[in-house]
Amino acid sequence: MSCEAGPFDPGPDGKDTHLVLENAQGQQSLWPTWRAVPPGWNTRFGPAPHEACARQVARDAAGGTPVEPLGPPPG
């Protein structure tokens, strides 16, 4: 069993743990900084904390309109 964080784990609060990537089709991906950026994807935002990257993806999906801060995942 690995102790390494999963690619979508938020990581420590306040740490720059994620990127927002974008491909040529304009698709975005929330990506951990510890993984190499895959071919065909470019960094659009970050490195930044997970929450800031998630807000950026949500803002872009809303057409640039600021969105409410994301809360903890349901469950």
N, C-alpha and C positions, 0 to 999 in steps of 0.2 A: 504494500500500500504506500502510495507516494504522499509526502507532506507538502508537495508543491501546490500552490494555489491553482484553482481552475481558471480558465481564460476569462470567465465572466464574473469571478468573485470581485467584490468591490475593493478589497485590499484595505490597508490601514487608512483611517480617516486623515485627510489633509495631505496625503502623499500623492505625488504625480505618478499614478499607476496605469493610466490608460491613454489611448489616442482615439480620435475619430478618423477613420480612413474613408476614402472615397475612390470609386473606380470610374472608368470612362463613361459608364452608363449613368453616373450620378448616384449610384447606390452607396449607402453608407454602412459602416460597421464600427461597433465599439470594440476596441482591440487592446489587449494588455501590452504594456511597454516591454515586458520581458520576452515577448515573441517577436520574431523578425516580421517586418511588413512584407506580405506576400507580393509576388510579381503582379503587376497590373493595378495595384492599389497605391494611393499616395496619402500622406498625412494631411488632413484638412484642419485639424484642431488638436492641440495638446503638444506634449504630455501635460496632463492635468489630473486632478482627482476623478474617480469614477463618476461621482454625482455631477460634476461640471461637464464631463463628456456626454453623459446621458441627457443633460439639459440641452446641450448643443445639438444633439441628434433630434430631440423633440422640437427645438426651435426651428431647425431646418425643415423638418417634416410639416410644421405649421406655416411654412412660407416666410420664415423670418420673424414671426410674431413671438415675443417672449411668452413662455409658459410658466405655470406655477412650479415651484420646486417639487421634485419627485420625493415621495415618502418611501418608507421601507416597503419591500415587496410584500404582497399579500400572503397570508399564511401564518 
